[in-house]
């Protein structure tokens, strides 16, 4: 029996045909079994279990084949829904009568809806709104344009095709809504793709998430405004005002009650200990209640859970505990059910391009996809992002997924979409996910995971942000004394992030701890207690001049470089300081040598997203007693300058040190003794850098300049050896694989290639002199 029902959306009446079917209440959940002459498939629970079994079997079977080509698992989940739904097995009448009944769909749909809601909550937790403040111009422009341009061009195209085929008002509304959904860049979709492609901790992934977050915030604001306007049309202004008041009250409660309460939970959790189950359970309940509230006022439950998830402080211990508790069941069970449930209703056999409405939809979708791809790609190329990475990112951002599929399903239920339009849009989501996954895996090179797209070095940074690593407790003194030499003042402050790296032992799981979030400790003798106390004392001495953040990473040595590079990205570091892997005794003999740390330093040098300095201590510990007195200089520093980007970076660092009156800086430039300097672009840049430093430091009497003329590497070695008793700290550029007459012949004696020829020379000299060496490598920006 068919009934005509009128639904309203934004003041427009939607005519929808409903089919009246009979069902029994209460439903029969369990079967009495064949011994009681009751068929197994007359009960809802066995049917649900068979549905889940079929969906998981088909989706994982498809993914087993498709993952070899880098295809996202979402494609397999869509295929599973198509196969077990109307298009596939649903063509058999017996199957439809048993498995595609109203009762079975409602039960499966309830589970799927719960998964969709919790999926929004998890992605709300993962959204780091701080990225908006850290976002550069490239991410902002690409994020805004990728939403605005498709909306404009899609709207114009929709208007043209509507006039050409004389579409009715409802059909025009349908085209507008399809265009808006296609123009969205939902954060949960892109975050899921980036995570599955293992790009979350890469520079490319960070850039993508930053731009998507910009686009997502703008999209949500416009969507909510449009929704309230729709309510005003449908239920008059009073209902719209009530919805606005409830929404604002909810946001205020979340911001000023819920979020502070979560910070209180973090402070009550001892370092290294898990958050109590009571707290995580309350937070999950709050997410479900938020979804119910948004459903009550007419908003999507997904949005309510997403907003509540944003209130959870990012990272360990709270956010990670909540995500770990529910992510497995949500992403592994409920989300696949939701994807399959959405596509089960798609009847691909009803796609008929003779239908004017379907033709219009196809044209609008095609224009929007091209506009979105181009609008995102152009800013990336304008800011000189490598073409391969820009192409991969544009395809990634153009991907469609669970949010779009959920929106299309909701629109179909309202009668906004015809069966043919819905089936066509499901195909667009399927093709989008397939093509994007394949292209990104084909184009993107994972070895460049931490490649730098922005200049994060000392020379081009307005603010000095340092990340330093502690491998052993005895690294702490030399690191602190080196930071002191950079002259932190209230007029010229800087930030220091300290990463204490600890080798994982036994069967313990890898762990990352931020010591700023958790104030309550298990013991005064925690694993990083001495490091924390040392840097806390250092910060107290310099108060407003230095801000210090301390982290602890417990992981296998072969993965420590990922921890280091990830923190460098998060903290926007422009200089990463690593201790050398060797330790010397007072008499110049080697006390200890750790090949694992040497391998770690080499890995970081090749991958770091910022400039790197390797700090070598030959018993001096950057002059362990750093006296700030007026009796005379307390630290003598020399910059060994040959030329090149690394040496220029070393000069800028020395310029920072020159602000301290108790530090004497000497710039020793080594030039060939036989010929005049060759005039080329590099030599001009070297001279420009030297002139800039000397002119800027003319008012300081603490900077001196000398020239050393040498004919080959042997003379260079002798000259540097004669300096060992004159200076406390040698700053040199790494200058890897750069051949010059001044260093000719030194390659044969290069014991530590990761330090460059001059750094290796200073580190390997057989001497009893006490000094320290900083080998600087400038960030290689793409």
Long-range contacts (C-beta under 8 A, 24 or more apart in sequence): 7-414, 7-415, 8-234, 9-173, 9-230, 9-234, 9-414, 9-416, 10-173, 10-229, 10-230, 10-233, 10-234, 11-230, 11-233, 11-234, 12-169, 12-170, 12-173, 13-170, 14-170, 14-414, 14-415, 14-416, 15-170, 15-415, 16-414, 16-415, 17-415, 21-102, 23-102, 23-103, 27-103, 41-98, 44-103, 44-104, 44-107, 47-98, 47-99, 47-104, 47-107, 48-104, 48-107, 48-108, 48-111, 50-99, 51-84, 51-99, 51-104, 51-108, 52-333, 52-337, 54-80, 54-84, 55-80, 55-81, 55-84, 55-336, 55-337, 55-340, 56-80, 56-336, 58-83, 58-84, 59-336, 59-340, 69-438, 69-441, 70-197, 70-437, 70-438, 70-440, 70-441, 70-442, 71-433, 71-434, 71-437, 71-438, 72-193, 72-196, 72-197, 72-433, 72-434, 72-436, 72-437, 73-196, 74-192, 74-339, 74-401, 74-402, 74-433, 75-430, 75-433, 75-434, 75-437, 77-335, 77-336, 77-339, 77-340, 78-339, 78-340, 78-343, 78-405, 78-426, 78-429, 78-430, 78-433, 79-430, 80-336, 80-339, 80-340, 81-339, 81-340, 81-341, 81-342, 81-343, 81-344, 81-346, 82-343, 82-344, 82-346, 82-348, 82-426, 84-340, 84-344, 85-340, 85-343, 85-344, 85-345, 85-346, 86-344, 86-345, 86-346, 86-347, 87-346, 87-347, 87-348, 87-349, 87-423, 90-344, 90-347, 100-344, 105-341, 105-344, 108-337, 108-341, 109-341, 111-334, 111-337, 112-334, 112-337, 112-338, 112-340, 112-341, 112-342, 113-301, 113-338, 114-334, 115-330, 115-333, 115-334, 115-335, 115-337, 115-338, 116-301, 116-302, 116-334, 116-335, 116-338, 116-402, 116-406, 117-287, 117-288, 117-291, 117-301, 117-302, 117-304, 117-305, 118-287, 118-305, 118-326, 118-330, 118-334, 119-188, 119-302, 119-330, 119-331, 119-334, 119-335, 119-338, 119-402, 120-188, 120-291, 120-301, 120-302, 120-303, 120-304, 120-305, 120-306, 120-309, 121-284, 121-287, 121-291, 121-305, 121-306, 121-308, 121-309, 122-309, 122-323, 122-326, 122-327, 122-330, 122-331, 123-187, 123-188, 123-191, 123-192, 123-306, 123-309, 124-305, 124-306, 124-307, 124-308, 124-309, 124-310, 124-312, 125-309, 125-310, 125-312, 125-314, 125-319, 125-322, 125-323, 126-191, 126-309, 126-314, 126-319, 126-323, 127-187, 127-191, 127-213, 127-216, 127-306, 127-309, 127-310, 128-209, 128-213, 128-314, 129-213, 129-310, 130-314, 131-206, 131-209, 131-210, 131-213, 132-210, 132-213, 132-214, 132-217, 134-210, 134-572, 135-210, 135-211, 135-213, 135-214, 136-210, 136-454, 137-383, 138-207, 138-211, 138-379, 138-380, 138-383, 138-385, 138-453, 138-454, 139-207, 139-210, 139-211, 139-214, 140-211, 140-214, 141-379, 142-211, 142-375, 142-376, 142-379, 142-380, 142-397, 143-185, 143-210, 143-211, 143-212, 143-213, 143-214, 143-215, 143-218, 144-214, 144-215, 144-218, 145-375, 145-376, 145-378, 145-379, 146-185, 146-211, 146-215, 146-372, 146-375, 146-376, 146-397, 147-183, 147-184, 147-185, 147-215, 147-218, 147-219, 148-375, 149-371, 149-372, 149-374, 149-375, 150-179, 150-182, 150-183, 150-368, 150-371, 150-372, 150-375, 151-179, 151-180, 151-183, 153-367, 153-368, 153-371, 154-179, 154-180, 154-182, 154-183, 154-364, 154-367, 154-368, 154-371, 155-179, 157-363, 157-364, 157-367, 157-368, 158-360, 158-364, 161-359, 161-360, 161-363, 161-364, 162-360, 165-356, 165-359, 165-360, 167-356, 167-357, 167-360, 170-416, 171-357, 171-360, 173-416, 174-357, 174-361, 174-411, 174-416, 174-417, 174-421, 175-360, 175-361, 175-364, 177-411, 177-416, 178-361, 178-364, 178-365, 178-408, 178-411, 178-417, 178-421, 178-425, 179-364, 179-365, 179-368, 180-223, 181-404, 181-407, 181-408, 181-411, 182-364, 182-365, 182-368, 182-369, 182-372, 182-400, 182-404, 182-428, 183-368, 183-372, 184-219, 184-403, 184-404, 185-212, 185-215, 185-216, 185-219, 185-372, 185-397, 186-216, 186-219, 186-401, 186-403, 186-404, 187-212, 187-213, 187-216, 188-306, 188-401, 188-402, 188-403, 189-399, 189-400, 189-401, 189-402, 189-403, 189-404, 190-396, 190-397, 190-399, 192-401, 192-402, 193-396, 193-399, 193-401, 193-436, 193-437, 194-396, 197-396, 197-437, 197-440, 197-441, 197-444, 198-446, 199-444, 199-449, 201-449, 201-450, 201-562, 201-565, 201-566, 201-569, 202-449, 202-450, 202-451, 203-449, 203-450, 203-451, 203-452, 203-453, 203-569, 203-609, 204-389, 204-392, 204-393, 204-444, 204-449, 204-451, 204-453, 206-569, 207-393, 207-453, 208-393, 208-396, 208-397, 211-376, 211-397, 212-397, 220-303, 224-299, 227-298, 227-299, 231-298, 242-297, 243-297, 243-298, 243-299, 246-293, 246-297, 247-297, 247-299, 250-290, 250-293, 250-304, 250-307, 251-307, 254-290, 254-307, 254-308, 254-310, 254-311, 255-311, 258-286, 258-308, 258-311, 259-311, 259-313, 262-311, 262-312, 262-313, 262-318, 263-313, 265-318, 266-313, 266-317, 266-318, 266-517, 266-518, 267-517, 267-518, 267-519, 267-520, 268-520, 269-317, 269-318, 269-518, 269-520, 270-518, 270-520, 270-521, 270-522, 271-513, 271-515, 271-518, 271-520, 271-521, 271-522, 271-526, 272-511, 272-513, 272-522, 272-526, 272-527, 273-317, 273-522, 274-317, 274-321, 275-317, 275-318, 275-321, 275-322, 279-318, 280-318, 280-321, 280-322, 280-325, 283-312, 283-318, 283-322, 284-322, 284-325, 284-326, 300-410, 302-403, 302-406, 313-517, 315-512, 315-514, 315-517, 316-511, 316-512, 316-513, 316-514, 316-517, 317-517, 317-518, 335-402, 338-402, 338-406, 339-402, 339-405, 342-405, 342-406, 342-408, 342-409, 342-426, 343-405, 343-426, 345-409, 345-412, 345-422, 346-422, 346-423, 346-426, 347-419, 347-423, 348-423, 348-426, 348-427, 350-419, 350-420, 350-423, 351-420, 351-423, 351-424, 351-427, 352-420, 355-418, 355-420, 357-418, 357-420, 357-421, 358-418, 358-420, 358-421, 358-424, 361-421, 361-424, 361-425, 362-424, 365-425, 365-428, 369-398, 369-428, 369-432, 372-397, 372-398, 373-398, 383-453, 385-453, 385-782, 386-451, 386-782, 388-443, 388-444, 388-445, 389-443, 389-444, 389-448, 389-451, 389-453, 389-782, 391-439, 391-443, 392-439, 392-440, 392-443, 392-444, 395-435, 395-436, 395-439, 395-440, 395-443, 396-436, 396-440, 398-432, 398-436, 399-432, 399-433, 399-436, 399-437, 400-428, 400-429, 400-432, 400-433, 401-429, 401-433, 404-429, 405-429, 448-782, 449-565, 449-607, 450-565, 450-568, 450-569, 450-607, 450-608, 450-609, 451-609, 451-782, 452-609, 452-610, 452-779, 452-780, 452-781, 452-782, 453-781, 453-782, 454-781, 455-779, 455-781, 456-572, 456-573, 456-574, 456-609, 456-610, 456-611, 456-779, 456-781, 457-574, 457-575, 457-610, 457-611, 457-649, 457-778, 457-779, 457-781, 458-574, 458-575, 458-611, 458-649, 458-652, 458-653, 458-656, 459-648, 459-649, 459-652, 459-778, 461-574, 463-494, 463-495, 463-574, 464-494, 464-495, 464-574, 464-575, 464-656, 465-494, 465-495, 465-497, 465-571, 465-572, 465-573, 465-574, 465-575, 466-494, 466-495, 466-496, 466-497, 466-573, 466-574, 466-575, 466-576, 466-577, 467-496, 467-497, 467-498, 467-499, 467-564, 467-567, 467-568, 467-571, 467-573, 467-575, 467-576, 467-577, 467-610, 468-496, 468-497, 468-498, 468-499, 468-576, 468-577, 468-578, 469-498, 469-499, 469-500, 469-501, 469-564, 469-576, 469-577, 469-578, 469-579, 470-498, 470-499, 470-500, 470-501, 470-531, 470-579, 471-501, 471-579, 471-594, 471-597, 472-579, 473-530, 473-531, 474-583, 475-579, 476-530, 476-531, 476-534, 476-535, 477-534, 477-621, 477-624, 478-579, 478-615, 478-617, 478-621, 478-622, 478-624, 478-772, 479-577, 479-579, 479-615, 480-534, 480-535, 480-538, 481-621, 481-622, 481-623, 481-624, 481-626, 482-577, 482-615, 482-622, 482-772, 482-774, 483-538, 483-546, 484-538, 484-626, 485-622, 485-626, 485-635, 485-637, 485-657, 485-660, 485-663, 485-729, 486-653, 486-656, 486-657, 487-656, 487-657, 487-659, 487-660, 487-663, 488-542, 488-545, 488-546, 489-545, 489-659, 490-544, 490-545, 492-545, 492-659, 493-544, 493-545, 493-546, 493-547, 494-545, 494-546, 495-546, 495-547, 495-548, 495-549, 495-571, 496-535, 496-546, 496-547, 496-548, 496-549, 497-548, 497-549, 497-550, 497-551, 497-567, 497-571, 497-573, 498-531, 498-535, 498-548, 498-549, 498-550, 498-551, 499-551, 499-552, 499-553, 499-563, 499-564, 499-567, 500-527, 500-528, 500-531, 500-550, 500-551, 500-552, 500-553, 501-553, 501-555, 501-560, 501-563, 501-564, 502-527, 502-528, 502-552, 502-553, 502-554, 503-554, 503-555, 503-556, 503-557, 504-554, 504-555, 504-556, 508-554, 510-553, 510-554, 510-555, 510-556, 510-559, 511-552, 511-553, 511-554, 511-555, 512-551, 512-552, 512-553, 512-554, 512-563, 513-551, 513-552, 513-553, 513-554, 514-549, 514-551, 515-549, 515-550, 515-551, 515-552, 516-549, 516-550, 527-552, 527-554, 528-552, 557-596, 557-599, 557-600, 560-600, 561-600, 561-603, 561-604, 561-607, 564-604, 564-608, 565-604, 565-607, 565-608, 565-609, 568-608, 568-609, 568-610, 569-609, 573-609, 573-610, 574-610, 574-611, 574-779, 575-610, 575-611, 575-612, 575-613, 575-653, 576-604, 576-608, 576-610, 576-611, 576-612, 576-613, 577-612, 577-613, 577-614, 577-615, 578-604, 578-612, 578-613, 578-614, 578-615, 579-614, 579-615, 579-617, 580-614, 580-615, 580-616, 580-617, 580-763, 582-616, 582-763, 583-617, 584-617, 584-618, 584-619, 585-619, 586-619, 586-768, 586-770, 587-768, 588-618, 588-619, 588-766, 588-767, 588-768, 588-769, 598-754, 601-754, 602-754, 605-734, 605-754, 605-777, 608-779, 609-779, 610-779, 611-649, 611-776, 611-777, 611-778, 611-779, 612-776, 612-777, 612-779, 613-653, 613-774, 613-775, 613-776, 613-777, 614-754, 614-755, 614-759, 614-774, 614-775, 615-772, 615-773, 615-774, 616-755, 616-759, 616-762, 616-763, 616-772, 616-773, 616-774, 616-775, 617-772, 618-763, 618-767, 618-769, 618-770, 618-771, 618-772, 618-773, 619-770, 619-771, 620-728, 620-729, 620-770, 620-771, 620-772, 621-772, 622-728, 622-729, 622-772, 623-728, 623-729, 623-772, 627-662, 628-660, 628-662, 629-662, 633-662, 633-663, 633-664, 633-702, 634-662, 634-663, 635-660, 635-662, 635-663, 635-664, 635-728, 635-729, 636-663, 636-664, 636-666, 636-726, 636-727, 636-728, 636-729, 637-663, 637-664, 637-665, 637-666, 637-727, 637-728, 637-729, 637-730, 637-731, 638-665, 638-666, 638-667, 638-668, 638-723, 638-726, 638-727, 638-729, 638-730, 638-731, 639-665, 639-666, 639-667, 639-668, 639-731, 639-732, 640-668, 640-670, 640-720, 640-730, 640-731, 640-732, 640-733, 640-758, 641-667, 641-668, 641-669, 641-670, 641-686, 641-690, 641-733, 642-669, 642-670, 642-733, 642-735, 642-738, 642-740, 642-742, 642-743, 642-758, 643-682, 643-683, 643-686, 643-740, 644-682, 644-686, 644-733, 644-735, 644-738, 645-733, 645-778, 646-733, 646-734, 646-735, 646-756, 646-776, 646-777, 646-778, 647-686, 647-732, 647-733, 647-735, 647-776, 648-685, 648-686, 648-689, 648-733, 648-778, 649-733, 649-776, 649-777, 649-778, 650-731, 650-732, 650-733, 650-774, 650-776, 651-689, 651-690, 651-693, 652-689, 652-693, 653-731, 653-774, 653-776, 654-693, 654-731, 655-693, 655-696, 655-697, 658-697, 658-700, 658-702, 658-703, 659-700, 660-702, 661-700, 661-702, 663-702, 664-702, 664-704, 665-697, 665-702, 665-703, 665-704, 666-703, 666-704, 666-705, 666-706, 666-727, 667-693, 667-694, 667-703, 667-704, 667-705, 667-706, 668-706, 668-707, 668-708, 668-723, 669-705, 669-706, 669-707, 669-708, 670-707, 670-708, 670-709, 670-710, 670-716, 670-719, 670-742, 671-707, 671-708, 671-709, 671-710, 671-742, 672-709, 672-710, 672-711, 672-740, 672-741, 672-742, 673-709, 673-710, 673-711, 673-715, 674-711, 674-741, 675-741, 710-742, 711-741, 712-741, 712-742, 712-744, 712-745, 713-742, 713-743, 713-744, 713-745, 713-746, 713-757, 714-745, 716-742, 716-743, 716-746, 716-758, 717-746, 717-761, 720-758, 720-761, 720-762, 721-765, 721-767, 724-765, 724-767, 724-769, 724-771, 725-769, 727-771, 728-771, 728-772, 729-771, 729-772, 729-773, 729-774, 730-762, 730-771, 730-772, 730-773, 730-774, 731-773, 731-774, 731-776, 732-756, 732-758, 732-759, 732-762, 732-773, 732-774, 732-775, 732-776, 733-758, 733-775, 733-776, 733-777, 733-778, 734-759, 734-775, 734-776, 734-777, 736-777
